[in-house]
Amino acid sequence: MKAETWIFVICTAFFALVTPSYWFITGDPTGTSALVMTTLLTTLVSFYLGFHARRMAQAGTVRPEDHKDAEIADGAGELGFFPPYSWWPLWCGLTAATIVLGVVIGWWLVIIGATLGATALVGWVFEYYRGEHAH
């Protein structure tokens, strides 16, 4: 994670230099606030990645990506759990669209969308407790 940390640290330094320059050249408050938020977000990611890289180094766990002499085969093995297909994100998205459309058309549609959305969200959360993919 050291390489990723340095990439974000460099991005943070770049945005920290560009933000005041942008403010003095344009005087645009909207773009300046967007650049300030971008600087803060890259700082957040930098600290997160740096913290975890330090924690992994203390635990003696080093990723193959952090070795200069690593081979491709060093990264072989199980990478983690990847869920199978699911229809629940589609239903959650459609109910979110229904709720937004309900703000335009009428509040009665928001209530219908929220009810269907709660059902879709419960189905998405509990999809691994029943059916084909139950654990």
Steps between C-alpha positions, in 0.01 A plus 500: 500500500801723505479579129132587525570720800766695312273548199235661719756705694626643170141574394438671834810718456393588146149602603637692800716704262236546232215608729639839617631569150155437357343730759740787428475466123124455463338604827240228439360375833333192352809358333715591798272318742501197268881503497510536880270198536713306251810583704332386819374178343842406359648578843247266659584219257874560553468468877281191469738319266804609701342382824422158359842468335664572837268254675575227247875560537476470880303176469759357263249472217637638178314489172679370191436838337728664758802277421739620234599141409151345509377263231149478358460158661550657845155654472329170419231360723160599626439872467184518706126454486324636195122476510314334214246678288222685678185669380453700822721797400281547192185513713664737748601729215156493346334584831749785552403630155133465595557705814679776306227497238245516780646832617420639155160335441348464844578396855276196473759348263775565758308293754455215251868518401615506862289194582631307201851628574490370855393160366778500241759606758396226741520250215850620406626488860363153568564337161770272646271367773247336272466358154769373265796679661414437866793439732 
